Amino acid sequence: MAMERGWFAARHDFDALPLSPDIDVRCAQFSEIAALSEMAHRLVPGVQIGTDELARYFTFDPQSILTFSRKGRLLGGMAFLFLNDRGHDALLLDEVCLTAPETHYLASAKEDVAAIYIWAIAATGRGIAGLGKAAAHLRQIRFHGADCYAQPSTVAGRDIMKATGFAPVPSFQPDLWCYERPWLRQPMRMPGAIIQARSFADARH
């Protein structure tokens, strides 16, 4: 993932990012795929996927590519792989080709999305402020049970990960970062257990 310039100075959970009123974020249209592909090649190091391949994944799942625009001008986009259980396991085990993932690892409309892999973020100027609305897109019921994963490819991308609650996770996939959705996080058990025990003891006296 890459940005041309700038990143967030303040720390926010990905799901708590502000919704920028002047950046429009929506699902891409087929006619925009070529421009988004060109932007990704220009801004994201190591991108190999071409327009035809991007169009194929877009056709498989039109919700997997978002555009960021301001006053009708395209500022960037964001692409996701919505993984099923098999794809989630393959991601952690480094058994999926992330430059050309097999579609049997992707969740169909009838399957639960088990994990969201942020395939690419490419944005210029103020376009990165669209991340808040992109996160809102991922709060739909379809994606509610899925944590987010990414592999930052630039210093700026790594800074975005740190600022939005992502952290490196142990996996066979090199430099894989994960953002746990707030509602899926395991509660701290010990403090809660101690508080409950004390309350119970107080009630007995």
Disulfide bonds with the S-S distance in Angstrom:
none
